[in-house]
């Protein structure tokens, strides 16, 4: 292999590496755009973690003192959630 062929091969490989870097950069951008919604949700959850711990502790104490009330509100919440899902599925265009 001559020096000129070797330099041409090196140049070809460097061009290939540069193109792969550009492809990876574009794929990274697409990935970050696609997962941005989940990232925001996760960061929101992490910022609320302290308040959720306090609220769950208070709810645990309250549920020991009045378990029937918790069950009643849980049934209402489940009913509202089910109603919302039914309305949402009905109104979604197919």
N, CA and C of each residue as an Amber inpcrd file, in Angstrom:
protein
   282
   0.8500000  -1.1700000   0.0000000   0.0000000   0.0000000   0.0000000
   0.9010000   1.2400000   0.0000000   0.6710000   2.0990000  -0.9390000
   1.5290000   3.2830000  -1.0480000   1.0960000   4.3490000  -0.0430000
   1.9580000   5.3220000   0.0970000   1.6880000   6.4120000   1.0320000
   0.4300000   7.1770000   0.6250000   0.2520000   7.3890000  -0.6540000
  -0.9020000   8.1280000  -1.1570000  -2.2010000   7.3530000  -0.8830000
  -2.1950000   6.0530000  -1.0710000  -3.3730000   5.2240000  -0.7910000
  -3.7040000   5.2160000   0.7030000  -2.6380000   5.1550000   1.4980000
  -2.8310000   5.1860000   2.9530000  -3.4490000   6.5000000   3.3960000
  -2.9610000   7.6040000   2.8790000  -3.5120000   8.9160000   3.2330000
  -4.9580000   9.0520000   2.7510000  -5.2650000   8.5060000   1.5810000
  -6.6400000   8.5330000   1.0800000  -7.5460000   7.7100000   1.9830000
  -7.0450000   6.5420000   2.4270000  -7.8380000   5.6940000   3.3260000
  -8.0680000   6.3860000   4.6570000  -7.0270000   7.0390000   5.1850000
  -7.1560000   7.7860000   6.4450000  -8.1720000   8.9060000   6.2800000
  -8.0980000   9.6240000   5.1810000  -9.0390000  10.7120000   4.9180000
 -10.4770000  10.1700000   4.8210000 -10.6410000   9.0320000   4.1670000
 -11.9540000   8.4040000   4.0400000 -12.5030000   7.9950000   5.4110000
 -11.6430000   7.4130000   6.2480000 -12.0700000   7.0060000   7.5890000
 -12.4250000   8.2110000   8.4650000 -11.6300000   9.2730000   8.3470000
 -11.9340000  10.4850000   9.1160000 -13.2710000  11.0870000   8.6880000
 -13.5520000  11.0750000   7.3900000 -14.8520000  11.5590000   6.9160000
 -15.9920000  10.6930000   7.4430000 -15.7550000   9.3810000   7.4920000
 -16.7680000   8.4650000   7.9990000 -17.0270000   8.7110000   9.4890000
 -15.9710000   8.9180000  10.2430000 -16.1080000   9.2000000  11.6730000
 -16.8590000  10.5120000  11.8830000 -16.5390000  11.5290000  11.0950000
 -17.2270000  12.8130000  11.2160000 -18.7190000  12.6570000  10.9190000
 -19.0560000  11.8700000   9.8960000 -20.4660000  11.6550000   9.5650000
 -21.1770000  10.8960000  10.6810000 -20.5090000   9.9300000  11.2760000
 -21.1090000   9.1900000  12.3850000 -21.3420000  10.1030000  13.5800000
 -20.4170000  11.0140000  13.8330000 -20.6090000  11.9750000  14.9240000
 -21.8140000  12.8690000  14.6600000 -21.9660000  13.3160000  13.4170000
 -23.1280000  14.1350000  13.0700000 -24.4260000  13.3390000  13.2290000
 -24.4190000  12.0820000  12.8160000 -25.6000000  11.2340000  12.9640000
 -25.9520000  11.0270000  14.4400000 -24.9250000  10.7800000  15.2570000
 -25.1630000  10.6090000  16.6930000 -25.7150000  11.8820000  17.3280000
 -25.2100000  13.0130000  16.9170000 -25.6920000  14.2850000  17.4480000
 -27.1570000  14.5080000  17.0850000 -27.5180000  14.1860000  15.8400000
 -28.9110000  14.3360000  15.4190000 -29.8120000  13.3560000  16.1680000
 -29.3450000  12.1230000  16.3670000 -30.1350000  11.1290000  17.0970000
 -30.3070000  11.5440000  18.5520000 -29.2680000  12.1230000  19.1500000
 -29.3530000  12.6040000  20.5300000 -30.3910000  13.7060000  20.6450000
 -30.3640000  14.6280000  19.7070000 -31.3320000  15.7340000  19.7110000
 -32.7590000  15.1960000  19.5790000 -32.9580000  14.2400000  18.6690000
 -34.2830000  13.6560000  18.4980000 -34.7330000  12.9220000  19.7640000
 -33.8020000  12.2060000  20.3900000 -34.1140000  11.4810000  21.6140000
 -34.5140000  12.4470000  22.7270000 -33.7500000  13.5220000  22.8840000
 -34.0600000  14.4930000  23.9350000 -35.3870000  15.1960000  23.6700000
 -35.6810000  15.4720000  22.4070000 -36.9730000  16.0720000  22.0740000
 -38.1170000  15.1090000  22.3840000 -37.9120000  13.8430000  22.1060000
 -38.9590000  12.8530000  22.3370000 -39.2130000  12.5580000  23.8000000
 -38.1990000  12.6820000  24.6210000 -38.3410000  12.3510000  26.0380000
 -38.4370000  13.5870000  26.9350000 -38.5320000  14.7620000  26.3560000
 -38.5700000  15.9950000  27.1540000 -39.7750000  16.0150000  28.0880000
 -40.9130000  15.5260000  27.6250000 -42.1330000  15.5110000  28.4490000
 -41.9220000  14.6620000  29.7000000 -41.3130000  13.4860000  29.5240000
 -41.0670000  12.6070000  30.6640000 -40.0200000  13.2010000  31.6070000
 -39.0290000  13.8610000  31.0410000 -38.0060000  14.4870000  31.8740000
 -38.6110000  15.5800000  32.7540000 -39.4820000  16.3950000  32.1580000
 -40.1340000  17.4460000  32.9520000 -40.9960000  16.8510000  34.0580000
 -41.7170000  15.7870000  33.7380000 -42.5440000  15.1290000  34.7570000
 -41.7080000  14.5560000  35.8830000 -40.6000000  13.9350000  35.5380000
 -39.7210000  13.3590000  36.5520000 -39.1260000  14.4470000  37.4430000
 -38.6950000  15.5500000  36.8380000 -38.1370000  16.6450000  37.6380000
 -39.2030000  17.2610000  38.5430000 -40.4360000  17.3490000  38.0550000
 -41.5250000  17.8530000  38.8890000 -41.7570000  16.9200000  40.0640000
 -41.7730000  15.6190000  39.7860000 -41.9470000  14.6410000  40.8640000
 -40.8270000  14.7670000  41.8990000 -39.5930000  14.9060000  41.4410000
 -38.4780000  15.0300000  42.3800000 -38.5750000  16.2930000  43.2220000
 -39.0820000  17.3720000  42.6300000 -39.2050000  18.6120000  43.4000000
 -40.3400000  18.5290000  44.4190000 -41.3330000  17.6640000  44.1670000
 -42.4600000  17.5140000  45.0890000 -42.2710000  16.3790000  46.0880000
 -41.1610000  15.6780000  46.0040000 -40.9510000  14.4840000  46.8240000
 -41.0620000  14.7730000  48.3200000 -40.5150000  15.8690000  48.7670000
 -40.5660000  16.2150000  50.1900000 -42.0060000  16.4240000  50.6400000
 -42.7820000  17.1350000  49.8260000 -44.1710000  17.4030000  50.1850000
 -45.0140000  16.1270000  50.1380000 -44.7020000  15.2330000  49.2080000
 -45.4170000  13.9650000  49.1430000 -45.1410000  13.1180000  50.3800000
 -43.9250000  13.1540000  50.8880000 -43.5850000  12.4000000  52.1010000
 -44.3460000  12.9620000  53.3000000 -44.3990000  14.2590000  53.4100000
 -45.1300000  14.8860000  54.5160000 -46.6200000  14.5810000  54.3910000
 -47.1540000  14.7180000  53.1880000 -48.5820000  14.4660000  52.9690000
 -48.9560000  13.0190000  53.2230000 -48.1080000  12.0920000  52.7960000
 -48.4260000  10.6800000  53.0220000 -48.3620000  10.3360000  54.5060000
 -47.4590000  10.9690000  55.2330000 -47.3950000  10.7430000  56.6820000
 -48.6570000  11.2580000  57.3630000 -49.0620000  12.4580000  56.9820000
 -50.2870000  13.0240000  57.5510000 -51.5010000  12.1800000  57.1780000
 -51.5460000  11.6940000  55.9430000 -52.6510000  10.8540000  55.5000000
 -52.6730000   9.5340000  56.2730000 -51.5090000   8.9700000  56.5590000
 -51.4490000   7.7260000  57.3250000 -52.0040000   7.9200000  58.7300000
 -51.6210000   9.0090000  59.3680000 -52.1260000   9.2910000  60.7130000
 -53.6290000   9.5220000  60.6620000 -54.0930000  10.2790000  59.6920000
 -55.5160000  10.5860000  59.5670000 -56.3170000   9.3260000  59.2600000
 -55.7480000   8.4260000  58.4420000 -56.4700000   7.2070000  58.0810000
 -56.6160000   6.2640000  59.2710000 -55.6900000   6.3020000  60.2030000
 -55.8140000   5.4850000  61.4110000 -56.9500000   6.0120000  62.2750000
 -57.1020000   7.3100000  62.3100000 -58.1370000   7.9160000  63.1470000
 -59.5250000   7.7830000  62.5370000 -59.6310000   7.7780000  61.1940000
 -60.9570000   7.6650000  60.5660000 -60.8550000   6.8610000  59.2710000
 -60.7910000   5.5440000  59.3660000 -60.6100000   4.7110000  58.1680000
 -61.8080000   4.7330000  57.2170000 -63.0070000   4.8920000  57.7320000
 -64.1890000   4.9040000  56.8530000 -64.1810000   6.1060000  55.9180000
 -63.7240000   7.2120000  56.4140000 -63.6620000   8.4190000  55.5860000
 -62.6870000   8.2340000  54.4190000 -61.5570000   7.6100000  54.6970000
 -60.5580000   7.3520000  53.6450000 -61.1470000   6.4430000  52.5740000
 -61.8310000   5.3820000  52.9970000 -62.4400000   4.4700000  52.0340000
 -63.4840000   5.1810000  51.1740000 -64.2770000   6.0180000  51.8070000
 -65.3060000   6.7500000  51.0720000 -64.6690000   7.6670000  50.0170000
 -63.6190000   8.4000000  50.4050000 -62.9540000   9.2950000  49.4570000
 -62.1960000   8.5220000  48.3830000 -61.6660000   7.3590000  48.7360000
 -60.9900000   6.5340000  47.7310000 -61.9850000   6.0530000  46.6810000
 -63.1870000   5.6400000  47.1120000 -64.2210000   5.2150000  46.1640000
 -64.6400000   6.3660000  45.2610000 -64.8000000   7.5400000  45.8450000
 -65.1650000   8.7110000  45.0460000 -64.0740000   9.0510000  44.0340000
 -62.8380000   9.0100000  44.4960000 -61.7210000   9.2980000  43.5940000
 -61.6330000   8.3020000  42.4570000 -61.8030000   7.0240000  42.7630000
 -61.7790000   6.0020000  41.7220000 -62.9380000   6.1910000  40.7490000
 -64.1000000   6.5610000  41.2690000 -65.2570000   6.8200000  40.4080000
 -65.0070000   7.9990000  39.4790000 -64.4340000   9.0720000  40.0100000
 -64.1200000  10.2350000  39.1720000 -63.0840000   9.8900000  38.1170000
 -62.0840000   9.1280000  38.5050000 -61.0350000   8.7320000  37.5660000
 -61.6150000   7.8620000  36.4520000 -62.4810000   6.9240000  36.8090000
 -63.1030000   6.0520000  35.8110000 -63.9910000   6.8580000  34.8680000
 -64.7290000   7.7990000  35.4280000 -65.5810000   8.6590000  34.6020000
 -64.7440000   9.4800000  33.6420000 -63.6600000  10.0280000  34.1260000
 -62.7720000  10.8270000  33.2750000 -62.2000000   9.9880000  32.1350000
 -61.7740000   8.7710000  32.4290000 -61.2370000   7.8960000  31.3820000
 -62.3030000   7.5580000  30.3460000 -63.5370000   7.3280000  30.7950000
 -64.6070000   6.9960000  29.8700000 -64.9130000   8.1930000  28.9630000
 -64.9990000   9.3860000  29.5460000 -65.2710000  10.5910000  28.7550000
 -64.1320000  10.8460000  27.7780000 -62.9170000  10.7050000  28.2490000
 -61.7480000  10.9390000  27.3960000 -61.7160000   9.9550000  26.2290000
 -61.9870000   8.6860000  26.4920000 -61.9750000   7.7050000  25.4060000
 -63.1300000   7.9240000  24.4240000 -64.2400000   8.4430000  24.9190000
 -65.3770000   8.7210000  24.0470000 -65.1050000   9.8890000  23.1380000
 -64.4350000  10.9080000  23.6430000 -64.2010000  12.1330000  22.8740000
 -62.9770000  12.0750000  21.9790000 -62.1060000  11.0720000  22.1680000
 -60.9080000  10.9920000  21.3360000 -61.2630000  10.6490000  19.9130000
 -60.6860000  11.3960000  18.9550000 -60.9340000  11.0390000  17.5420000
 -60.1600000   9.7810000  17.1680000 -60.7720000   8.9540000  16.3710000
 -60.0990000   7.7080000  15.9480000 -59.8620000   7.6900000  14.5020000
